[in-house]
Amino acid sequence: MAKITKTATIAAVAEAADISKVQAKAAMDAIASLAYANANDGFVIPGIGKVSVRQTKARTMVMAFGPKKGETINVAAKTKLKFTFLKAAKEEILG
């Protein structure tokens, strides 16, 4: 199956919900805006999954390849974006 484009997604949502493409685009943009604004608290996209932010700890690691192979380096703490699929979505997608 080929990748589905943003335009095709909007058209499919509009057809399934029996609304115009403009309304479907506005609804999808609103969901995206809500996810961006609320990711720090954990944002659930109903029926699909949860968007959240997590912190990694600072750590040290040994370089495994490249010109610095064998050297120990420090990796700074980071903020990462995480998406977790809901159990029902996993079962539907994976079968």
C-alpha positions in Angstrom: 0.0 0.0 0.0 1.3 3.4 -0.9 1.7 6.3 1.5 -1.4 8.4 2.0 -0.9 12.1 1.5 -2.3 14.9 3.7 -4.7 15.8 0.9 -5.9 12.2 0.6 -6.3 12.0 4.4 -8.4 15.1 4.5 -10.5 13.9 1.7 -11.1 10.5 3.4 -12.0 12.2 6.7 -14.4 14.6 4.9 -16.1 11.7 3.1 -16.3 9.5 6.2 -17.8 12.3 8.4 -19.9 13.7 5.6 -18.4 17.2 5.9 -16.6 19.4 3.4 -12.8 19.1 2.9 -12.4 22.6 4.3 -14.1 21.5 7.5 -12.1 18.3 7.7 -8.9 20.2 7.3 -9.9 22.7 10.0 -10.8 19.8 12.4 -7.4 18.0 11.7 -5.5 21.3 12.2 -7.4 21.8 15.5 -6.4 18.3 16.7 -2.8 19.0 15.8 -2.8 22.3 17.6 -4.3 20.7 20.7 -1.6 17.9 20.6 1.2 20.6 20.3 -0.2 22.6 23.2 -0.9 19.7 25.5 1.9 17.2 24.8 3.7 18.2 28.1 0.6 16.9 30.0 0.0 13.9 27.7 -2.5 14.3 24.9 -4.7 11.4 23.8 -5.8 11.2 20.2 -9.0 9.1 20.6 -8.7 5.7 19.1 -5.1 6.1 18.0 -2.7 6.9 20.8 -1.0 9.3 23.3 1.5 12.0 22.6 3.8 12.9 25.5 7.1 14.5 26.4 9.8 12.7 28.3 13.1 13.7 29.8 16.2 11.6 29.4 19.0 11.6 31.9 22.5 12.8 31.2 24.9 9.9 30.7 28.3 8.8 29.6 28.9 6.4 26.8 31.8 4.7 25.0 32.0 5.5 21.2 31.6 2.2 19.3 32.9 3.3 15.9 34.4 6.2 14.0 37.5 8.2 14.7 36.6 8.5 18.4 36.2 4.8 18.8 36.8 3.7 22.4 36.6 7.3 23.8 34.2 8.0 26.6 31.9 11.0 25.9 29.2 12.8 27.9 25.7 12.9 26.5 23.5 15.7 27.8 20.0 15.3 29.1 17.4 15.7 26.4 13.7 16.3 26.1 12.1 13.8 23.7 8.7 13.5 22.1 7.0 10.1 22.6 4.0 8.5 20.9 2.4 5.4 22.3 -0.2 3.5 20.4 -3.4 2.5 22.3 -3.8 -1.3 22.7 -6.9 -1.4 20.5 -5.0 0.5 17.7 -2.0 -2.0 17.9 -4.4 -4.9 17.7 -6.2 -3.4 14.7 -3.0 -2.5 12.8 -1.0 -5.6 13.6 -3.9 -8.1 13.5 
